[in-house]
Amino acid sequence: MNLSDLPEIKIVRHVRATRLRLRVEPNQIRLTAPVLCSKKQIQNFIDQSQKWLLETWHQQQQIQFKDQTLPTELKLFNLDHSVHVEYQTQKQSFIFDHENYQLWISDRQPKQYLKAFVVAYAKQHLPIYLAQVSVECDLNFARCSIRQPKTRWGSCTSKHDIMLNGALVLFPQAIVRYVCVHELAHTQHFNHSAAFWAVVSNHDINYKNHQNILKVNSIPFWWYC
């Protein structure tokens, strides 16, 4: 494989970006760049990342096409047991029995409704968990919103409003906690300076490992429906 075998890389310039960042998804590759980054700098970065890009894209495609069956179990970040999933004919998009860890998904559009359940679950539970981590770390925030961005796990505004990616509930709690700590640390340092990472490390000593897990673990194919 060479770069010509990859899909066209979608370049997104972001005002808050301080460095070039590549993200390989099952159906596309995105590069986030600072607003003032030149085309030459971007191309050099892509050239230097060629080996990683090819290997990661290949892995993503293997995962994507190896098994596209919908899951019969879901592991959610704040539950001790897996949720058993069944697909059946029903009026409701989904029905969730929290006490018995049972989820029924309408078979009309199962991928879309499975994602709808996860988003709804995230909107209910992630803000509560962020508030809990906020108290633990003594780092306050203003409001929390749950969205489905394609390139970010979270963000924090200058007003200390925090956004979390709904797909986080599909990861272990330690990973969710790292993202919460990361965004809460931005309420103290609105950058990725050494002082910022010191705050993150103070509240998550294994943050580098958690970063790597987010990078190498892909979101399920049905999330991109």
N, C-alpha and C positions, 0 to 999 in steps of 0.2 A: 504493500500500500504506500501511496504518497499523498501529498496534500491535495492533489487533483481528485482523489477518491472521496474526499470529505465534502459535505454539503457546504454551500456558501456560508461563510461566517457572518453572522449578523452583528454589526458594530453599533453599540449604544453609547452615546456620550452622556455622562451624568455629572451634574454640577458638584455633587458631593464626592465623586470618585477621586481618590488620591493616587491611585496606581492602576495599572492595567490588570484586568482579571478575566480569565477564560472560564466558561461554564459549559460543559458538555451534557446535553440532555438527550433523551432517546430519539428525538426527532429534529434536533437542531443544535448548532453551536453558537453561543453568544459571547461577545467580547465587550466588557464594560471599560470605558476609557474616560480619563479626565477630559474636560471640555477643550483645553488648550493642547492636548497631545497631538503631535503631527502624524500624518499618514506614514511617514518613514519610520517613526518610532513604533507605530502599531505594527507595521509589516515586519520590522526587526524582531519584535516580541513574538509574533506568530511564527516566524522562522526558527527562533530559539526554542519555541515550545513544540516544534513539529513532532518529535518522538513521543512526547506525552499526549499530544492531541490524537495521533494515530492509534496509540495503544488504548487510550480511554474510549475513543469512538468505537473501536473494534469490540471492546468489552461491553459497552452499552448495547451494541447491536446483537451480540451473543445473548445477553440477558433478555433483551426485548423479544427476540424471535425464538428463544428457547422454550418459553412457556408464557402464553398469553391467556391462560385460563384465569378466570376471576377467583379470588381467594375464598376459601371456605372458613378461614379464621383470620381475625384481625388482632394484632397486638397494639393496644393503645397505651400511651405513656403513663397514665395514672391508674391503670387497673392491674391487679395482681394476676388475673387470669385472662386468657385469650377469649375473644368474643367469637362465638360460632355464627357463621353467616350462611343463610339459606336464600335462594332465589325462587320466587313463586309469583303466581298471578294474584294481584291485590290492588286495591284502589290507591292506597297510600304509597308514596315513593319509597318510604322505609318505615319500619316499626322496630323500636329498640326496647328490649326488656333488660334493663340495667341490672336488676337483681339476679337474673339467671344467665347473664352474659350471652344473650341471644339476639341476633339481628336478622330481620327479614327484609329483603330488598325486592322491589317490584321487578319482574322480568321483562317489562316493557322496554326500559332503557337501563339495564343493570349497571353499566359503567358510570353513567351520569348520576344515577341515584346513589350508588356507593360513594362517589365523591361528595354528593350533597350531604350524605350522613356525616362523613368525616368533617366537612366544613362546619356543619351545625354543631357537631361535638366540640370542635375546636373553639367556636364562638362561645360556647357555654363554659368550657373548662380552662382554656388558656389564660383569659384575663384573671381568673381566680388564682391560678398558679403563679402568674407574674406578680400579683399583689403579695402572695406569700413569700416569694423570693425577694421582693422589694423590702419587706420587713426584715427578713433574715440578713440582708446586706446593708440595711439602713441607707438605701438609695431610693429616693422618691421619684415617681413619675406622675404625669397628669392623667392621660387617658390611654386606653389600649384598644386597638382595632385589629381585627383578624381579616386578612386578605389572602389572595393566591398569586403573588408575584412570581415571575418565572426565574428571576435571578437573585433574589434576596430571601434570606431566612428571617430577617427583621430589619427594622430601621427605627431611628429616634430623631425627632425634630428638635429644633431650637427651643420649642415650648415644652419639651419633655413628653410629647405624645409618642407612644411606642406602637409600632405595627409588628405583628408576628404572623408568619406564614402558617396557614391552617394545616399544611402537611406535616408540621412538626409533631402533631399528636401520634404519628406513625413511627416515631423514633423513641428510643429508650428515654426515661425521665432525665438521666444525667445529661443527655444531649440537649433536651429542651431547656434544662436549667442553665446550661452554658449560654445558649442564645439569649435567654432572659438576662443573665449577668452581663453579657456583652452589650446589650442595648441599654441596660440600666447604667453601665459604666459611662455611656455616652452622655448621661445627664451631668456628669462631672467633667468630662473631657470630650468635646465635640470634634474628635479627630482619632487617629490611630497612632498617637505618640507613645513614647516609652511610659509616660505617666498613665496613659489610658490602659495599656497592657498590664501595668503594675496593679491597677484597681481590679482588672479581670482576674489576674493571678491570685490576688488576695482572697477572692471569693470562689475561685475554681482553680485549684492548683494543677489539675489535669486538663486545662483548657486546650493545650496544643493537641492532645490526643483526641479530644472531642471535635476540634476543628477538622482533623484528618478524617474522622468517621463521617462527618457531613460531606466531605469532598468525595469519598470513595463509595458511599452508599447512595444508590439512585432511588428516586421516587418511583412507585409502581406505574406501569404503563397506563393503567386506567385513569390515573390522575390527569393525563393529558387529553382526555376525551373532549 
